[in-house]
Amino acid sequence: MRFGRRLTIVVAMVLGSLVLSGNAAQAAYYNTYSDIASTPDTSCCTGVQGFAAGSTYLYSIKTRTNYDDVSAIYRVHKTTGARVVMRNGTNNTSTNTWLGHGNDMTIVDIDEQHHMFIVTMNETGAQLVKLRYDGTTYYHAGSYQVRLNGVAFAPSGIDRVSDNSTAITFMFKSGRTIYNGSLPLRAASGTINVTKAFDLQVDGALVNGATVPDLGTFSNQGFFYDESKKVLYNPLTKGHRSIVLVYRNVSPTTTGTAPAATDLSFRITSAAYAIKFEIEGVGLSDGKLYFSTNRANESGAHDGVHVFNGYVAA
């Protein structure tokens, strides 16, 4: 009887361990990355801002820190890391004065031509700028005002949701709130009247299965929305720590507060860049999650574009 009882207890413990292991295995957590290329300071532009991932190239904006009056755009091959500062074809220079803080951007093809839509975070003038680009050269192609309840609204994030023969639909982000807005497909100017869609849960969100006590004090950055899977990626930063929270089953019709996924999260806590490791923007390409950073240690700035190791969006 004692042997049978012991056997029963052992079997129960093993089964319990297997169940617990199964639950833990379902919580996917990514905390390492690989460098694709550095994006050094150029033409007085020192601060990494907006980011977008295309099918072949990654795009990263740098602005003149504390002034936001000059911007440069890097194009980086996502496989080889080959890097170039794109040319402003409108003024035949390596910089431009249109993008303000240039905090986030999204790529849209219109009439088989590539375009970037970039949020400026300017309270006056244009809150959104469109660039047309071909290879490594871009041209100013549009400026737009963004309004919320009739008042100038300067969102910090943007991503394309869909487009058709007449219009482009966007998600915009300010803080932890997502807004909906649209624009005529070929408009070079105009006003986008946005409406609130939903909020993003941050406080109490799980990272690797546990809460982060000071997560509510992290800074909001850009975001990426995977419209094909209705998944949103939301980077947050503080000092040498960056976290990306994930939200599933969200769309322009979502309301209320979208909960952060409990079984998928990303975090980099950098010892190598202990002064600063800020993920500024994220984007998917071929299922991989790429991102741009402001990085710094005692030897100086080491900004770049990178990819999370091991993650492929299902």
ChimeraX attribute file (.defattr): number of C-alpha atoms within 10 A of each C-alpha:
attribute: neighborCount
match mode: 1-to-1
recipient: residues
	/A:1	6
	/A:2	7
	/A:3	8
	/A:4	9
	/A:5	10
	/A:6	11
	/A:7	12
	/A:8	12
	/A:9	12
	/A:10	12
	/A:11	12
	/A:12	12
	/A:13	12
	/A:14	12
	/A:15	12
	/A:16	12
	/A:17	12
	/A:18	12
	/A:19	12
	/A:20	11
	/A:21	11
	/A:22	11
	/A:23	11
	/A:24	13
	/A:25	11
	/A:26	11
	/A:27	16
	/A:28	15
	/A:29	17
	/A:30	18
	/A:31	16
	/A:32	14
	/A:33	17
	/A:34	11
	/A:35	15
	/A:36	22
	/A:37	20
	/A:38	18
	/A:39	27
	/A:40	15
	/A:41	17
	/A:42	18
	/A:43	13
	/A:44	14
	/A:45	21
	/A:46	21
	/A:47	26
	/A:48	32
	/A:49	25
	/A:50	33
	/A:51	32
	/A:52	27
	/A:53	28
	/A:54	18
	/A:55	10
	/A:56	12
	/A:57	19
	/A:58	26
	/A:59	26
	/A:60	27
	/A:61	28
	/A:62	30
	/A:63	30
	/A:64	20
	/A:65	16
	/A:66	9
	/A:67	10
	/A:68	20
	/A:69	15
	/A:70	20
	/A:71	27
	/A:72	28
	/A:73	28
	/A:74	23
	/A:75	23
	/A:76	26
	/A:77	18
	/A:78	22
	/A:79	11
	/A:80	10
	/A:81	17
	/A:82	13
	/A:83	18
	/A:84	14
	/A:85	19
	/A:86	21
	/A:87	21
	/A:88	20
	/A:89	18
	/A:90	12
	/A:91	12
	/A:92	12
	/A:93	12
	/A:94	16
	/A:95	22
	/A:96	21
	/A:97	11
	/A:98	20
	/A:99	28
	/A:100	23
	/A:101	27
	/A:102	30
	/A:103	25
	/A:104	30
	/A:105	31
	/A:106	26
	/A:107	21
	/A:108	22
	/A:109	12
	/A:110	15
	/A:111	9
	/A:112	7
	/A:113	10
	/A:114	15
	/A:115	20
	/A:116	20
	/A:117	24
	/A:118	29
	/A:119	30
	/A:120	26
	/A:121	23
	/A:122	20
	/A:123	14
	/A:124	12
	/A:125	13
	/A:126	23
	/A:127	26
	/A:128	27
	/A:129	23
	/A:130	26
	/A:131	20
	/A:132	20
	/A:133	19
	/A:134	12
	/A:135	10
	/A:136	14
	/A:137	18
	/A:138	22
	/A:139	18
	/A:140	19
	/A:141	18
	/A:142	17
	/A:143	21
	/A:144	19
	/A:145	20
	/A:146	23
	/A:147	18
	/A:148	15
	/A:149	10
	/A:150	9
	/A:151	10
	/A:152	18
	/A:153	20
	/A:154	22
	/A:155	26
	/A:156	25
	/A:157	30
	/A:158	29
	/A:159	27
	/A:160	21
	/A:161	22
	/A:162	14
	/A:163	17
	/A:164	10
	/A:165	10
	/A:166	10
	/A:167	14
	/A:168	18
	/A:169	18
	/A:170	23
	/A:171	25
	/A:172	26
	/A:173	27
	/A:174	18
	/A:175	14
	/A:176	14
	/A:177	18
	/A:178	24
	/A:179	21
	/A:180	21
	/A:181	23
	/A:182	18
	/A:183	19
	/A:184	16
	/A:185	17
	/A:186	14
	/A:187	15
	/A:188	14
	/A:189	17
	/A:190	14
	/A:191	18
	/A:192	20
	/A:193	19
	/A:194	20
	/A:195	16
	/A:196	19
	/A:197	21
	/A:198	21
	/A:199	19
	/A:200	21
	/A:201	19
	/A:202	21
	/A:203	14
	/A:204	15
	/A:205	22
	/A:206	19
	/A:207	24
	/A:208	19
	/A:209	15
	/A:210	10
	/A:211	13
	/A:212	15
	/A:213	10
	/A:214	10
	/A:215	18
	/A:216	14
	/A:217	12
	/A:218	16
	/A:219	15
	/A:220	20
	/A:221	25
	/A:222	30
	/A:223	29
	/A:224	27
	/A:225	26
	/A:226	19
	/A:227	16
	/A:228	8
	/A:229	13
	/A:230	14
	/A:231	18
	/A:232	22
	/A:233	22
	/A:234	24
	/A:235	24
	/A:236	24
	/A:237	22
	/A:238	18
	/A:239	17
	/A:240	21
	/A:241	20
	/A:242	23
	/A:243	23
	/A:244	22
	/A:245	24
	/A:246	24
	/A:247	20
	/A:248	16
	/A:249	12
	/A:250	19
	/A:251	20
	/A:252	19
	/A:253	8
	/A:254	14
	/A:255	13
	/A:256	12
	/A:257	15
	/A:258	19
	/A:259	18
	/A:260	23
	/A:261	17
	/A:262	18
	/A:263	17
	/A:264	19
	/A:265	23
	/A:266	20
	/A:267	22
	/A:268	19
	/A:269	18
	/A:270	19
	/A:271	12
	/A:272	13
	/A:273	21
	/A:274	15
	/A:275	17
	/A:276	24
	/A:277	25
	/A:278	29
	/A:279	32
	/A:280	28
	/A:281	30
	/A:282	27
	/A:283	24
	/A:284	20
	/A:285	17
	/A:286	11
	/A:287	12
	/A:288	17
	/A:289	21
	/A:290	25
	/A:291	28
	/A:292	31
	/A:293	26
	/A:294	22
	/A:295	23
	/A:296	19
	/A:297	16
	/A:298	9
	/A:299	7
	/A:300	10
	/A:301	18
	/A:302	17
	/A:303	24
	/A:304	21
	/A:305	28
	/A:306	22
	/A:307	20
	/A:308	19
	/A:309	15
	/A:310	13
	/A:311	16
	/A:312	12
	/A:313	13
	/A:314	6
